[in-house]
Amino acid sequence: MPLTRRRLLIRSLRAVGGGLALAGLTACDPPGRSRPAPRPHRPPAPDPLLGLVAAEEALLGQYDAILAAFPLVRAAAAIRADHAAHVAALRALSHAPAASPPAAVRAPGTVAGAVAALRAAEVSAAARTTAACLAAPAGRATLLGSIAACESAHLVLLR
Amino acid sequence: MTRVETAALQGVLAAEHAAVWGYGVVGGHLPATAQDPARQADQAHRRRRDTLSALLAARFATPVAAAPDYDLPFPVADALSARRLAAHLEQGTAAAWHAALAVLPVAELRHLAVTALTDAAIRALQWRLTVPGEVSTVPFPGT
């Protein structure tokens, strides 16, 4: 049966209508247009101690690498034990999630280079912990101040 | 400044007075060639004492005075026991500043406290290294 002009017209209108409907749906798709936008969900700011925990754990990795390469770097094992105690105390205070294995660290090629790297790391750590102490609520200031003091004192041993 | 903060500063001032007195004993038992670290530490404690006295006076509090005399924690009779006493004095002032940190919310005072705690921890470690049998590093100075 040959298509009449009228049927053609109906077909085209349906096609156009379908297109319009689709276009409308598409336009309505982003939820913000036709409904009031929901308030953006803001997660609570992460505990600033978590960054310190990660930094202390990275420091442990650095000591492990250097102790493996130069077991005789004086006092490094004792200093590493201090940092392990810091990690435990910071974790207890911040409820930090389980540690991921620290990234592999390559030890410097010489003992002098290793000591210099550890000195630089302790200076950074002490500065970071001191800043955290100054910004922390009073209940955390004692632990952070004590850790900062310990890290500064490590420079006495790293010579 | 709150009463708690004033009391905390008075507590560290009392510890600094004791340290200044104690370094008098330390200096009296060290040979002339080994006086420098004791003299420098003594001066550092005198500076902290003066800073604290000024801070308290500026806040209309009467700074606590030094005691006329103090008890030694153990007999001091030679250079070795003098160095042990010096380590003891630094650990005592570190503990006092550590305690103050818990109640000093003002940034400037807390900065003073953490700096003083750090200085005392460094000197305590330096003195301990000169005393055979003493631990070297401790993870939480002031505790």
Interface residues (C-beta under 8 A of the other chain):
Chain A: A75 A78 I79 A81 D82 A85 H86 A89 A126 T130 C133 L134 A138 G139 A141 T142 L143 G145 S146 I147 A148 A149 C150 S152 A153 H154 L155 V156 L157
Chain B: A94 W97 H98 A99 L101 A102 V103 L104 P105 A107 R110 H111 A113 V114 L117 T118 A120 A121 I122 A124 L125 Q126 L129 S136 T137 V138 P139 F140 P141 G142 T143
